[in-house]
Amino acid sequence: MWGARTLERARRRLVRAPEPSPEPRPEQASPDGHGGNPSDDTAVSVALTRRDKDRFAAALSAQLGDATPRLDTPARVASALIVALDRVGGRGRPHVVRKPAGLYTPEYWHISIHGADHAARAELERLAAVRRTEP
């Protein structure tokens, strides 16, 4: 049975007070001083088949160097994108999903960068363009 403590805890978790929005950082302020960059809330994404993801990962590995581990999991691809974005001075939170998450099923990879700035967009577009131009 559900005790009073358990129900109260569940109620607190379900009915959370909204968290206050953080104050804008100085680098987020626009030149006119009216708040953050409009691209801070944007996301850029690309969906790839397995073959296209392998080409994308090869281009990403070539940019990062020989010490890059094999980019065969969503977590590894996301962490490699974090390093690549940091190197070009871009900001954003990469999110990579493989669907379905099976080993031997036809799949696609959805790669997105939330809160992408212009440098992050350009980097993802550059990596995606390498994917399209190779045979």
N, C-alpha and C positions, 0 to 999 in steps of 0.2 A: 504494500500500500504506500501511497504517497504521504509523507509526513509534512507537517507545516513548514519545516525548514526547507525541504526540497521544493515545495511549491513556491515559497517566497523567493528562493534562489532562481528558479525558472522564470518567475515573473520579472525579477530584476534583469535577467539576461534578455528577455524578450522586449521589455519596454525600457530601453536605454534612453537616457537623455541625449540629445544630439550634442556632439562634441563641438566646441567653438572652433571656427576656422582659424588656422594659424595666421599670424601677421605676415605680410609679404616681406620677403628678404630684399635687401637693397638691390641685388642683381636681378630680381624679378620685376622691379619697378620699370615701367615704360618711360621713355624719354620725357613725356609730358607730365609724368608724376601721378597719373591716374590709376595706378594699380599694376597688376601683373601683366605679363606678356600674354596676348590672346592665344598663342600656340601652346601655353602650358597645359591646357585642358584637352588638347587634341590627341588623337591616337592615329598612328599610321600602321597599316597591317598588310600582310601578304600571305596568300595561301599557296602552298607548294605541294606538288606530288613528291613521292619518294625520290625519283630521279632528279627532279629540280632541286630538292633539298640537299641532295648530295653535291650538286654543283655549287649551290649557295654556300654550303659548309666548306667546300674546297677553297672558294674565294675568301671566305672569312679566315680559314686556317692560313692561307698564304699571306694575308695581311698581318696576322698575329705572330707568325714565325713558326719555326720547327718545333718548339717546345709545347705547342698547343696539343692537348689530348684529342683523341678522336671524337668528333662532334656527332655522336650517335644517339644521344638522349636529349630530351627537351631541356633539362637542367644545364647540360653542357653547352648547348647552343645559346641559351639565355645568358650564361655567365661569360661566354666568349663575346656576345654582343655588348655586354656591360663594359668589357675591356676595350672593345673597338670604339664604342661611343666615347669612352673616357679619353682615348688617344686622339680623337678628332675634336674634342672639346664639346661634344654634344651632351644633352641631358635627356633622360627618359628612363622608364622602367620596362625592360623587355619582358615579354610574356610569351612562352612558346608552349603549344599544345599539339600533341600527336593524336590523331583520331583515325580509326580506333587504335587503342594502345596495345595492339597485339603484335607479335613478332612476324607472323607470316601472312598477314592480311593486307589487302590493298589499303593504303593509308594516304592521308595528307597531313601536312604540317602547317599549322596556323601560327605565324610569327607576327607579333604586334609589339609596338613600343608606345606605352601610355605616357602622356605628358611630353611628347616629342617636340624638341625645338627644331630650328631649321637645319642645324648641323646633323642631328639624328635622322631627320627625314632624308637629307642628301646621302648620308651613309647607307641607309637601308635601300634607297633607290639605286645607288651605285652597285651594291651587292646583288640586287635583283636584276640589274641590267647585265651583269656578267653572266647571270644564270640564263638569260634569254639569248645572248649572242653566241654561246658555245653550242656546238652541234650535239 
